[in-house]
Amino acid sequence: CCVARGIFPDCTFDSVDLSAGVEEAARRGWVDHAIRGLFPERAAALAGHYDVVSMSHYLEHTLTPADELAAAHTALRDGGHVFIELPDAASFASRLLGRFWFPWLQPQHLHFVSFEWLCQRLEALGFQVVAQQRGETHYPWDFALAPWLMASALLPAGDVPWRPSPPGLAARAVRALGLTAALPFMALGLAVDVLLLPFTRRAGGSNAFRVIARKGTT
């Protein structure tokens, strides 16, 4: 929002989130209004209020993506646009790397929706898809981050809620050494990501996709 405000100084930027961070953003002036809560629960009070709803790497964190899309339709004025960017679990790297594909990001990511499902759902709600990107949205980090995830699986973090006690000094040192040992392999993976960039940006290779849809079909 801070960057967008410099490009669109006359726009008002609101943000919705469950945490107190959104209220802190408003206090600092990063957004104009903080809306704390679940978007589908607040949408009725925001009906027809917005020209744009941005959902950049958001839907995969939500409990029910279909309800979030319906909330966007409610909150938008006629002719307004929704912008959505999502990780693409159907990508080549996802199938190859499996659990070591970074965007799986468990347990934060709750759902992975396909490009086809998203477009169909938007159209069923009364949106018209006006722009889409698949190759241009690729982030070159698939093979760079896979070694770090592998090392983390072998040497999991101890400071998690389900552990009875925090890790000791020895356990933290072993994990730090293991993650350090993964750094050369991460550098090698980054080189692979860069070399493969012309191919992974083709349709079906990108690890993310974007869709812009307009409320109303005329």
C-alpha positions in Angstrom: 0.0 0.0 0.0 2.9 2.4 0.7 4.3 1.9 -2.8 0.9 2.0 -4.4 0.1 5.3 -2.6 3.1 6.9 -4.4 1.7 5.8 -7.8 -2.0 6.6 -6.9 -1.9 9.4 -4.4 -5.6 10.1 -4.7 -6.6 6.6 -3.7 -7.8 5.4 -0.3 -6.2 2.1 0.9 -7.9 -0.1 3.4 -6.6 -3.5 4.7 -8.4 -6.4 6.3 -6.6 -8.9 8.6 -7.3 -10.9 11.8 -4.2 -9.7 13.7 -3.5 -6.4 15.4 -0.9 -5.7 12.7 -3.5 -4.2 10.5 -4.4 -1.7 13.2 -0.7 -0.9 13.6 -0.5 -0.3 9.8 -3.3 2.3 10.1 -1.6 3.9 13.1 1.6 4.3 11.1 -0.3 5.7 8.1 0.5 2.8 5.8 -3.2 2.2 5.2 -6.2 4.6 5.7 -8.5 2.2 7.5 -7.9 -1.0 9.3 -10.7 -3.7 9.1 -10.0 -6.4 11.7 -11.7 -9.7 11.2 -12.6 -12.3 8.5 -13.3 -10.7 5.1 -16.4 -12.8 4.4 -17.9 -11.7 7.8 -17.2 -8.0 7.1 -18.1 -7.9 3.4 -21.8 -7.0 3.9 -20.9 -3.8 5.7 -18.5 -3.0 2.9 -20.9 -3.7 0.0 -20.2 -1.8 -3.1 -17.5 0.2 -1.4 -14.4 -0.5 -3.4 -13.0 -0.1 -7.0 -10.3 -2.8 -6.4 -9.9 -5.7 -4.1 -6.3 -7.1 -4.0 -5.7 -10.8 -3.0 -2.0 -11.3 -3.6 -1.0 -14.7 -2.0 -4.0 -14.5 0.2 -6.5 -17.1 -0.8 -4.2 -20.0 0.0 -4.2 -18.9 3.6 -8.0 -18.7 4.0 -10.4 -21.3 5.4 -12.8 -21.2 2.4 -11.5 -19.6 -0.8 -15.0 -19.6 -2.4 -16.4 -17.5 0.4 -13.5 -15.0 0.0 -14.2 -14.6 -3.7 -17.9 -14.0 -2.9 -16.9 -11.4 -0.4 -14.8 -9.6 -3.0 -17.8 -9.6 -5.3 -19.9 -8.0 -2.6 -17.4 -5.4 -1.6 -16.8 -4.2 -5.2 -18.7 -1.6 -7.0 -20.1 -2.6 -10.4 -17.2 -2.5 -12.9 -14.7 -2.9 -10.1 -11.8 -5.3 -10.3 -10.4 -8.1 -8.2 -6.6 -8.9 -8.5 -5.5 -12.4 -7.4 -2.1 -14.0 -7.3 -1.6 -17.6 -6.1 1.1 -20.3 -6.1 0.5 -22.9 -8.8 0.6 -26.3 -7.3 0.3 -27.8 -10.8 3.7 -26.5 -11.8 6.6 -28.7 -12.8 8.7 -27.8 -9.8 5.8 -28.6 -7.4 5.4 -32.1 -8.9 9.1 -32.7 -8.9 10.0 -31.4 -5.5 6.9 -32.5 -3.6 7.0 -31.5 0.1 10.3 -29.6 -0.6 8.6 -27.2 -2.9 8.7 -23.9 -1.0 5.1 -22.6 -1.7 3.6 -25.7 0.0 4.5 -23.7 3.2 2.8 -26.0 5.7 0.9 -25.3 7.9 0.3 -21.7 6.7 -1.1 -22.6 3.3 -4.5 -24.3 3.8 -5.7 -24.5 0.2 -4.3 -24.6 -3.3 -6.8 -23.7 -6.0 -6.1 -24.3 -9.7 -6.1 -21.6 -12.4 -9.1 -23.3 -14.0 -11.1 -23.5 -10.8 -10.4 -19.9 -10.0 -11.6 -18.6 -13.4 -14.7 -20.8 -13.4 -15.6 -19.7 -9.9 -15.1 -16.0 -10.7 -17.3 -16.3 -13.8 -20.0 -18.2 -11.7 -20.1 -15.2 -9.3 -20.6 -12.7 -12.1 -17.0 -11.7 -12.8 -15.4 -11.4 -16.2 -11.8 -12.5 -16.4 -10.0 -9.6 -18.2 -6.3 -10.5 -17.8 -4.2 -13.4 -16.8 -0.5 -14.2 -16.4 1.1 -17.5 -15.9 4.7 -17.4 -17.2 5.4 -13.8 -16.1 4.6 -14.6 -12.5 7.4 -17.1 -11.9 9.6 -16.6 -8.9 13.1 -18.2 -9.4 13.5 -19.9 -6.1 12.2 -23.4 -6.4 15.5 -25.2 -6.5 17.3 -22.6 -4.4 15.0 -23.2 -1.4 14.6 -26.9 -1.7 17.9 -27.7 0.1 17.0 -25.5 3.0 13.6 -27.3 3.4 15.4 -30.7 3.2 17.8 -29.6 5.9 14.9 -28.3 8.0 13.1 -31.6 7.7 16.2 -33.5 8.9 16.9 -31.0 11.7 13.4 -29.6 12.6 13.1 -26.5 14.7 12.6 -27.1 18.4 10.8 -23.9 19.3 7.3 -25.0 18.3 4.2 -25.2 20.4 3.9 -29.0 20.4 7.4 -29.6 21.9 7.4 -30.0 25.7 10.4 -27.8 26.2 12.5 -25.4 24.1 15.6 -26.8 22.5 18.9 -26.7 24.3 22.1 -25.1 23.2 23.5 -28.3 21.6 20.3 -28.9 19.6 20.3 -25.3 18.3 24.0 -25.6 17.4 23.4 -28.8 15.4 20.5 -27.2 13.6 22.5 -24.1 12.8 25.4 -26.2 11.4 23.0 -28.3 9.3 21.4 -25.2 7.8 24.8 -23.7 7.1 25.9 -26.8 5.3 22.9 -26.4 3.0 24.0 -23.0 1.8 26.3 -24.2 -1.0 23.5 -26.4 -2.3 21.1 -23.4 -2.1 23.6 -21.4 -4.3 23.7 -24.3 -6.7 19.9 -24.5 -6.8 19.7 -20.7 -7.5 22.0 -21.2 -10.5 19.6 -23.9 -11.7 16.6 -21.7 -11.2 18.3 -18.9 -13.3 19.3 -21.3 -16.0 15.8 -22.8 -16.3 14.1 -19.4 -16.2 13.3 -19.2 -19.9 11.7 -22.6 -19.7 9.9 -22.4 -16.4 8.2 -19.1 -17.5 6.4 -21.0 -20.2 2.8 -22.1 -19.6 2.7 -24.8 -17.0 6.2 -24.1 -15.7 5.6 -21.0 -13.6 5.2 -21.5 -9.8 2.5 -18.8 -9.6 -0.3 -17.2 -11.6 -2.3 -14.0 -11.6 -5.8 -13.2 -12.6 -7.7 -9.9 -12.9 -11.5 -10.0 -13.1 -14.1 -7.3 -13.5 -17.4 -7.4 -11.6 -20.1 -7.6 -14.3 -19.7 -8.9 -17.8 -20.4 -5.7 -19.8 
